[in-house]
Amino acid sequence: MKKTLAMLLAVMMIVACFAGCQGNTPANTDQPGGTETQQPTESTQPTEAPVEPEPESNIGPDGREFADEQVYRSLYSSEVTTMNYLVSGTTYELVVGANTIDSLVENDTFGNILPCGAESWEVSEDGLTWTFHLRAGQYWYDADGNQKDPVTANDYVAAARYVCDSAMDCANSYLMKGWIVNAEELLNYTAAQLASPVEQGTEVGEEQDLVVDANGIIYEGSDWNKETEKYDTWTEVPAVTPEDLGVEAVDDLTLVYHMVKPRPYFLTALQFGTYWPAPASLLAELGENYGLDNYSMWFNGAYILSEFKPQEKRIYTKNVNNWDAEHIYIERIEQTCNAEAATLAPELFLRGEVDGADIGSDIVADWLSDPEKSQMISSSRVIGDYSYFFGFNFEPKFAAEYEPENWAIAVNNENFRKAVFHGIDRDGYLAAKYPGDDPSIHKINTVTPKGFSVNNGKDYVFYGGLAKYTEGESFDPELAVQFRDAAKAELEAAGCKFPIKVPVNYNTTSTTWANCTVVLEQQLEELLGADFIDIIVVPYSGSGSFLGETRRNGNYALQELNWGADFMDPETWADPFDHKNSYNFFCNETLEQDGINQYTKTEETAALIDQYFELVAAAREETGDMDARYEAFAAAESFYIDHAIVVPGFISGGSYQATRLNGFEGQYAMMGQSSSRYKGQHVYKTAMSQDMFDAQYAEWTAAMEG
């Protein structure tokens, strides 16, 4: 089967080259290549994606026999707090919606975008208007399977207005804020309405620029006075209503999104719950109580959550009335809650009482060494929705005992950074992080994961200067020593003291992270010399946020960092390095660029970072020619790798499992909720072995690469 474009002209093709295990969230979550624009009146009818031919027998593509009864049984350890996919930002909770709600689009097993709730769509020539034509004849169903209201464009409008109401506190509303016309304004206005009334001129803080008075009138503060720490000017803000939101139901089956700016990757964000529909009538009736249980929501997807007993069980039954029912093979999903699921599930799998179990690091060696168990264990698919990399801190704010001023001298020396860049052996690091795994399934040589963004069959990581890194290996002991020697001479002249103290933090909640940090210490000190560099392992066990108290506060020198994708485009991997982003990995705080010493210590490094910002800004402006867009982002990303501002690392996932599924039958995408869906999969009589997994992975990869 050849990989093809899943859409004509208006749509970007999504592909991925790694097999993956986890469904994905936004950052904090976390989600295709080229799009051509066309006249707004020209309909875009997606082409048929490659589909595996239906088997003539009950034998699946991996050679196993389908189970006589298509029922999938599993355990889970803790209950969801809500099933309201419009509100939740956790993958664990969004799994419920992923299997019961049909979104506008979905993915095939190769990541290609396919029609789902929408049959077709078009985008205006300026990229600011997306029009979706919904599938006719679709209905909502309650937990008992009773048919309710038809699914209409107004259900998407009502859901969007719900997401943009700050009173609902929707975790992923940021995916509309700055995307959809008036989404940010509506979120800000409704947030101000929730605030306690204050008088104009009250000290409210520089970040709170909208306030409400006792009469419910919203005012915006401007002209911040640093001396009084108050705004000098207050202006009444015109009311922003839900009707102002740029989501429009032209008629029952025509839905329009009005964009703030062109986003050629818009389709890839539709797999987040933020953009899923909800029945307008029920949403209006229940408000914040929507989705508290299976009877306070309706379903239009592959499955109906027919039974839900908190802390006991969840049962999904096939929606036989779904438009694509013929490709929903599993008839029933039975999930049992048990606090000891992680311990019990492997044993219950051996007894045939469940059909899937994670095989933890504490027992994986036993399973792999046992002749019988070893035939029941396999890797799980790796999803590159999170990229991990090693970041240098140019704004050190750590304890004086670690000599932050001395670190500042070292980190601004490019040869020093390159010595570290080439001195990290990621194979050894990953061996500690993912015991028993082949490091190659995790390791990436760019910040953007391989296979994440593809344009007309060409992977983004092969554009421009990224190709040399994609096909190479950063670890090079000889180069590391050469750069160390060059750096040492320059640093001595600059007054740097040796060994250079390098505090590296890790979160004590992760055992593997602790082990990895020790490995990193051994690698760099042994290769570069303990007389040159002193890696200081600093465990974090504070009561606050590890993210907030280390990375954001500048309380580290070198650290494992990560970023999760929000959409399938190279731009998502540039976002964390933006000086206006609070996640800024160059300076660890949101800063305006009115002085180089705000985020670095030397003019040379400042110039490098400024040049990177300029390259990214130019890339963001290119929204029509996708080849040009990819070349521009590749120029920016290769630039900061060239200068060792960031050290690419790895992607997560790949744990061992015992399963009677074949994950390669399921939907696939490196972000969003597609990979959490059971649609398209079968339950098999026997477990998948590692040999079967490897064979399926090889076939899948070959098809992906065409």
N, C-alpha and C positions, 0 to 999 in steps of 0.2 A: 504494500500500500504506500503510495506516495503522499507526502505531505503537501497540502494545497492551501490556498487562501480560503478562508471560511467566508469571506464577504467580498463583494465588489466595491471598489472605489472608495466608499465612505468609511471603511472599517479597517482597522489594523489587525494583522494576524498575530496571534499569540502562539508561541511555541516554547518549549523548554526541553533541555537535554538531560536533566537529572531526574531520576526517579525519586519520589518524595513521600514522607510519612505524615506530615501534619497539614491540617487545613489551615487556613491563615486568617490573621487579624491585622487590623491596622495598627499601626503603631500604637501602638500603644496605646499599638498595635500596633496598620506593617506594614496590587495588589502586580506586546505586539508592535509591531512595527509601523508600516506606512499607511497613511490615510491620504487620499486625494479628495478634494472638495468638488462639489458639483452644484448645479443650479438647484435652488430649493424646491422646485416643482418636479424635479427628476427623481423618481423613486429608486431606492436602492434595494434590490431583492437579493438577499444573501444566497450564495451558491450552496449546493449540497456539499457538506464536508465528507471526507473519507469515512466510510462506515464499514466495519468488519461484516462480512457476509454472515447471515444467520446460519448456525451450524445445522447440518442435516441430521445430526444425532444429538445425544445428550452429552457429548464430549466437548469440553471447552478448548480454547486456543492453547492452553498449557498442557493438554493431554489428559487432564483429570475429568472424571465423570461428575456431572451435575448431581446434587442431592435430589432425592425423590421429592422431598418436601422443601420448598423454598422459604425457609424460616431461618432468620439469623438471630442468634442469641449471644448476649454479652453482658458483662458486669460494668457498673460504674460506681465510683467511690463517694461522690458527694452530689447533692442535689443542686439544680439550678435555682437561682433566686428569682428569675423571670424568664419567660419565653418570648417576651416582647422584643423582637429583632430590631425594631426601630430605636429602641433605647439601649440595648446591650452593646458592649464593645468587646466582649470576650468570645473567643472561638468556641469555648466549651458550651456557652449558652446559645450561640448563633447556629450551632449544629441542628438544633430543633427546627428553626426556621428554614435552614438550608434544605431540609428534606420534606418540608410541608408547604413551602411557598415557592411558586414559580416567579422568577424575576423576568425582566424584559428579554435578557439573553442568557445563554448558558455556554458551557465549554464541552468540546469532545475530549477524548482521551489524550489528544495531542496538544490541547490548549487552544485550538481554533474556536473562535466565537461563532455560535449558532443561534438561530432564532429560538425563542422560547415563548414568553408572554407576548412578544411582538413578532409579527410575521415578516416585517420589513421596516426599513427606516431610511431617512435621507438627512443630509446635513447641508446647510446653506453654503453658498460660495465663500462667504466671509467666516465660516466656521462658528458662528454665534447662535445658530438655531438648529436644534436637532428635533426631527419629527419622527415619531414612532407610530406604526399602524398595528394596533393590537389584534390578537387572534380572536375571532368571533366565536360565540358559543361556549365560552368558558364561565364557570360558576364557582362561587364559594360554597364550602361544605362545612357543617359543624362537626363536632366530635363524634356524633352518632351517624355521620354520613348523610345527613339530610341536606338537600340542595337549598341554598339560600339565594342571595342576590347574584346577578351576573357580575363578572369582573369587567370594570369599565375604566376609562382614563381617569375618571374622578377619584378612583381608589388610589391611584398614584399621586394625584394632586393632594388629596387629604393626608396621605402618609407624609409627603414632603412638608406640608404645613405643620404637621405634628412634630417632625424632626427639627424644624426651625423655630419652635416655641421653646424658649429657655426654661419654661416651667416644667417641661417634660425631661429636661436634663439628659438629652440623648448623647451618648458617648462619642458617636462618630459623626456628629453634625458638622464637624470641620470639613467633611467631604462635600458639603454643599456650600459652606462658607467660603467665599472667594471664587466659587464655581458658578453657582446659579444666581441670576440677577436678583438683588435685594435679599438674598439669604443672610448675609452678614448683617445688613441693616435690621432685618426682622429679629434676628437673634439678639443683637445689642439692645434693641428697643424693648423687647419682652423681658430681657434681663434687668433693664432699668426699672421696669414696672414692678418687678419683684423686690426691689431694694426698699429699705426703710426710707421714708420721706426725710429730706434734709433741706436746709435753707441754702439759697444761692450764696456762694462764697465760703461755705463750710469747708474745712480742710477734709478733702475726700481722698487724697492721694493721686499722684500723677497718672496712674493707670486707670482710674475710674473717671472717665470723662463724660459719662451720661448719668444724671441723677434725676430723681423725681421729687417734686415738692408735695406739700400737704394736699394740694388740689389734684394730684395725679398728672400734672404737666411735666413732661420730660425736658430737661435742659442739657445742653452740651457745653462743657467748659473748654476754653481756649486761652492762649497767652499765659502759659504757666509761669508763675512768679517764683523764682528759686528762693528769694528772700523771705517771702511770706508763706511759701509752700502752699499757695492757693492759685486758682485761676483768676485772672483779672477780668475776663469776659465770659458772660453766660448768654447763650442763645437758645430760644425755644426750638425744639426739634419737631418737625412735622410728624404726625402719626404715621407709623408704618404698620400696615395691616396684612393679614395672611393673603388677601387678594392681590397684594403687591408683589408677591413672590413669583419669580419667573418660571413657574410650572403651570401649564395651561391644558385644559381639556377642551379641545376644539369641538369634539363630539364624543359619543360613547367609546369610539374605537380609535380616536386620534389624539395622541399625547405629544405635547411640545415642551421642550426645555430651552429656555433662553439663557445663554452663557454670558458671564462677565467678560471672558476673553476666550479665544479659540483654544480648545483642548482636543487635539486630534486623537487622544487616547481615552476619551470620555466613556466609550463602551466598556472599557476594562474596569471602571469604577462601579459599574452597575451590578457587580457580583457582591457588593457589600450591602448589608441589611438596610443601610441608609436609604437606598433607592428602591427597596422592595415595596410592593403595594400592600395596602391593608383595606379591609371593607369599610368604606366611608361611613355607612350607617352605624356599624358596630363601634367604630373608633369614636364617633361623636357621642355615642351612648356611654361608653366606658371610660374614655379619656385615659388617665394615668393607670387605670386598672386593666387596660387591655393587655392580654397575654400573661396574666397571673397564673392561669392554669389552662387546661385544654378546652374548657367550656367558656372561657372568656376570650376566645379568638376563633377565627374561621380559617379554613385551609383551601388552597387552590393548586397545590403542588402534587408531587408524585405520591405522597403519603398523607394520611390523616392520623393525627395523634388521638387515637380512639380511647386510650386509657392512660391516666396519669394519677398515680398515688405517690405523693411526695415521700421521699426517703424509702420508697418501696420498689416502684417499677414504672417504666414507660413502655407503652405498646403502640407501635405504628402499624397501620394496615394500608395496603395498596389502595390508592385512589383509582378505581376502575374507570372513572369518568374523565380522568385526565386526558388531555389531547394527545399525549404520547404514551398511553398506557401499554402499548405493545412492547415498549422498551423498558418497562419496569418489571424486572424479573423476580425480585424478592417479594413475596406476597405479604410477609409479616416480619416485623423487627421487634424482638423482645429484649428489653434492657432491664436488668435487675440491679437495684441499689444495694451495695454492701461496702461498708467502710474499709473492709479488708480486701477489696477487689484486687489490688496489686499482688497480694500474696496468694489469694485463692484462685484467681482466674487461670494461671498455668495448670494447676492441678485439676480443675474442673474441665479444662480443655482435654487433658489426657483421658478423663473419664467420659468424654463425649457430651458433657452437659452444657458447654458453651462453644461457640464457633470462632472465637477470637480472643487472644490474650497477649498483652505485652510481656516480653521476656526480659526482666530487669537485669542490670549488670551484676546483681548478687547471685543469680542462678544461671546466667548465660553460659558460663564455662561448663557447668554440669550438663546442660542440654547439648552443647556442641560436642562433648566427649562421649555422650551416651549413644550407642548405635541406633536405638529406636527413636529417641527424642530428636536426634540430629536430623532426621528426615522430616521433622515437623516444624522446623524453625527456619525462618528466612528473614532477610532484611526487609525493611519497610521503605516505601518510596520517600525520597528526599525532595522537599519543596523549598525552593530558594527564595522564600518570601522575606527572609531576614539575611542580611549580609553582616558578617563579623569582620572587624579589622582592628589593627593596632594603631592607636592615635597618640601623637605627641602633643603635649600641653605647652602652648606658647604663652600662657597666662598663669604661671605657677603661683598657687596660693596655699601650698601645703606647709606643714610645720617647719619652723626654722631649723630644727635638728637635721632635716634632710637637705639643707642648703639650697633653697629655691633660686637664689641669685646665681649660684654656680651652675645650676641646671639651665637657667636662662641663657647663659653664655654657650653651653654645650648644644642645646636644642636649636639655636640659631645658626649652628655650623652645619652646612649641608653634608660635608664628608662624615661628620658624626652620625647624622641621621641615616646616611647610606650604609654605614658600618652596621648599624642595628638592623636596617632593612634587609641586608644580605646575610645577617647573622642569625635570624630566626628560622629554625628548622621546623616548619609547620607539620611535617610528618610526625615528629616526636611529640609536638604539642597536641596534635589531634589523637595520637595514640593514648594520651592521658585523658582526653576529653571524651572520646568514643572508643572505649576498650573493645578490641576485637574487630572493629570496622576497618575497611580499606580506606586510608586517608584520601585516596583519589576521588571518592564520591563526595567528599566535603570540600576539598581544597579549591579555591578560586584565586586567580592571579590579578583580578580587577575588583573594584568595589562592587560594580554591577555584576551579578551572577551570570555565568554563561547560560545562554538559552532564555534569559528573561525577556529580552526585547529583540524581535526579529523583523526586518523590513524586506519584503519581497524575497524571502528565503535566505537573507544574509543576517547572521547574528551580529548584534551591535558590538560585541566584544572583539570583532574582527575588523571594525572600522578604524581608520586612521592609525594613530600611534598605539592603540590598545592591542593590536594584533601581536606585536612582539612580546607583550607580557602574557597574553592568553596562551601562546604556544611555548612559553618559556617556564622558568623556575626561579623564583626570587632568592631562594637559599643558595648561597655561593660562598663557602668558607674563604677561598682565596681572595675574592673581591672584598669580603668583609674585613679581612686583615689589611688589605691595601688601603681601604678607606679609613680604617682605624689609624694607621700610621700617618696618613695625610692629615687627618683630623687632629691627632695628638700634637703635631708640630704647630698647627694653626691655633689650637686652644691654649697651648702653653704660652704662645705670644700674646694671647688675649687675657692672660691671667687666670685661666681656669685651673682649679685644683683637682688632683687625682687621688684616689679613684672618684669618678663622678657618681654621686648618689642618685639613684633612680627609684623612687617609691612607686610600687606597682600594687594597686588595690585589687582585692577580690571580695566577693560577697560570701560570707561564711555559710549561707544557706545552700550553697552549691559545693558538694564534695569534689566534683571533677574540676571545678574552677580553681579550687585550692591546689589540686595536683598539677594542673596546667601551669599555674603561676610558678610553682617550684621548678618545673621543667624549664620554663623560660629563664628563670634565674640561672640554672645550671648551664644552659646552652650559651648564653651571652657571656657569662663570666669565664667559662672554660675556653671559648673561642677567642674572645677579645681580651681576656686577661682580667683577673680580679684586681690588679693594680691600675687598670684603666676604667673599669665600670663596676659599680657596686649595686646590684639589683636588690632592693629591699622589699621583701614581701610584706604587705600591710593588710592584715585581715580586717574586714569591716563587719562589725557586729552591733552597730548602733541601732537605736530604736526608730530612727527616721527612715527616709528614703535613701537607698544606696545611690540611685541615680542623682538625687538632689544634693546629697552630701559629699559626693566624690566628683563625678563628671561635671555637673553644672556649677559646682563651687570651685573648680580648678584644683581640687585636692588630689592630684596625681601627677606623675611625670610621663609615664607610659602606661597604657591600659588597653585591655580588650574592650572594644566598643561595638555597638551594633545599631542598625537601622532597619526598620521594616517598610516594605513597599506599600504605597497607597494606590498605585495605578501602574499599568504596564508600559512604562516609557522610561528612557534614561534619566529624565528630569527628576524622577522620584528619588534617585540616588545622589542628586546634587543638593537636594533640599536641606539635609542636615548640616551642610558646610556653609550655608548662606549666613552672612553676618547678621541678618535680621531674624534668624531662627534661634530660639532659646536652647536648642540642642547643639548649637555651634561647637564643632569639635576643634576649631582653631583657637578659640578663646574662652569657651565655656559659658558665655553669657551673651545676651542680646546687646549689641553695641552699635552705635552710629559711627561711621568712619570719618570722624573729624580730627583724628590724630593717630599716628601710627602706633604709639605706645599704648593704645587701648587694647590691642590684641597681640602685640609682639614686641620684641626688644630691639630689633635692628631695622634699619631702613631697607636692607637687602631682603629680609624675609617679608617685610611689609609689602614691598614691591611685588614679590612672588604671589602673595595671597591676593593682592589687589588685581593682579593680572588674571588669576584664576576667576575671581568674581566677574571680571569683564568678559572672559570667555563664556562663562555660564549665562550671563545676561544676553549675549549675542545668540547663544543656542536657543534660549527660551523664546526669542523673537521669531525664530524660524518655525512656522507652523504649517506651511504649505508643501514644500519639497522635503519629504521625509529622509531622503538620502543626505541632503544638506543638513537637516536637523541632527541626524545621527553622527555625521562627520563633525559637526560643531560640538556636540556633547562629548564625543570621543577625544577631541582636542583638549577639552577642559579636564576630563578625567585623567588622560595620559599625562597631562602637564603636572598635576600634583603627585602622580606616581613617579614621574621623571625626577622630581626634586625631593622625593622621599618625605613628603609632608604627611602621607598616610601609607601604611603598610597593609595591603590586601591580605585577607585571612582565609575565611571559610564560610560555608553555609551550614545550617543546623540540620538535625534530623538523622534518619538512617538507623534508628534503633531496631532491635530484633523483635520479632513477633511470631506467634503461632496463629495461623489463620486459615479458614476454609473459603476465603474470598480470593479473587485475583484483582489486585488493585489497578492493574493496567487496563481493566475493562471500564473503570470509573472515569468520571470527569477529572480534568487536570487543569490547574492554573497555579501560578506562583504567588497569587494573592487572591483575596476574596474568599468566598465560601464554597466554590465549586468542588474542591477536592474532598469536602465533607459529605458529599451526596452519595447515597447508595444506588441511585438510579443507574441502570446499565450494567450492574454487577449481578453475578450468580453466586449462590452458595454451592460449594462442592462437597463431595462425600469425604474427601481426604484433605489433609493439610498441604499447603504449598511448601515445597522444599527449597533450599537455597539454590540447587541446580535449576529447578523450575523458574525461580525468580531471575537468576542470571540469564537464562535463555529468553524469558519474556522481556527483560530489560534490554538485551541485545537487539531483539526484534523491534522493540519500541523505539530505541535510539536510531536504528537504521532507517525506520520509516520517517522519523522526525527529520533526519538529515537528508532524506530524499534520495 
